[in-house]
Amino acid sequence: MSEPTVAQATESIYASLKADNADIDAHIAALKAALAREGIKEAVFDPARLVQNNRAGRKLMQAYFRQRGVTVTFSSQ
């Protein structure tokens, strides 16, 4: 099985968030590895695709990911 790309890992995280955070830690680890392989410093998420698209939800997501070693930013629309 090949390693997921950043885009694939991000899609897995969106799916996990919609499924009540099922296997979120595994998906974060895969995203962290993909970011390192591709030399990218931060993951960018679309706030419109988040389950909780409010300031508190975004800050909670950033804090949770930061604890696991992934910097999260949000795309502006």
C-alpha positions as CSV (number, residue, x, y, z in Angstrom):
1,M,0.0,0.0,0.0
2,S,1.4,3.4,-0.9
3,E,1.7,6.3,1.5
4,P,-1.2,8.8,1.2
5,T,-0.6,12.3,-0.2
6,V,-1.4,15.4,1.8
7,A,-4.6,15.7,-0.2
8,Q,-5.7,12.1,0.5
9,A,-4.8,12.5,4.2
10,T,-6.8,15.7,4.4
11,E,-9.8,14.0,2.7
12,S,-9.6,11.2,5.3
13,I,-9.7,13.8,8.1
14,Y,-12.8,15.5,6.6
15,A,-14.5,12.1,6.5
16,S,-13.4,11.3,10.0
17,L,-14.7,14.6,11.3
18,K,-18.1,13.9,9.7
19,A,-18.1,10.4,11.3
20,D,-17.8,11.8,14.8
21,N,-13.9,11.8,14.8
22,A,-13.6,8.0,14.0
23,D,-9.9,7.1,13.9
24,I,-8.9,10.8,13.9
25,D,-5.6,10.2,15.6
26,A,-4.5,7.7,12.9
27,H,-5.5,10.2,10.1
28,I,-3.6,13.0,11.8
29,A,-0.5,10.7,12.0
30,A,-0.9,10.0,8.3
31,L,-1.2,13.7,7.5
32,K,1.9,14.5,9.6
33,A,3.9,11.9,7.7
34,A,2.6,13.1,4.3
35,L,3.4,16.7,5.2
36,A,7.0,15.7,6.1
37,R,7.4,13.7,2.9
38,E,6.2,16.6,0.8
39,G,8.1,19.2,2.7
40,I,5.0,21.2,3.6
41,K,5.0,23.0,7.0
42,E,1.2,23.3,7.6
43,A,-2.0,21.7,6.7
44,V,-4.7,23.9,5.1
45,F,-8.4,23.1,5.6
46,D,-11.5,24.5,4.1
47,P,-13.6,25.8,7.0
48,A,-16.8,25.3,4.9
49,R,-16.2,21.5,5.1
50,L,-15.8,21.4,8.8
51,V,-18.6,20.0,11.1
52,Q,-18.2,23.0,13.5
53,N,-17.4,26.0,11.3
54,N,-17.3,28.6,14.0
55,R,-14.3,30.2,15.7
56,A,-14.5,27.9,18.7
57,G,-14.6,24.8,16.5
58,R,-11.6,26.0,14.4
59,K,-9.5,26.9,17.5
60,L,-10.3,23.5,19.1
61,M,-9.2,21.8,15.9
62,Q,-6.0,23.8,15.7
63,A,-5.2,23.0,19.3
64,Y,-5.9,19.3,19.0
65,F,-3.8,19.0,15.8
66,R,-1.0,21.1,17.3
67,Q,-0.7,18.7,20.3
68,R,-0.1,16.0,17.7
69,G,2.6,18.0,15.8
70,V,0.5,19.4,12.9
71,T,0.1,23.1,12.3
72,V,-3.4,23.9,10.9
73,T,-4.5,26.9,8.9
74,F,-7.8,27.6,7.2
75,S,-8.3,28.8,3.6
76,S,-10.1,32.0,3.1
77,Q,-12.9,32.1,0.7
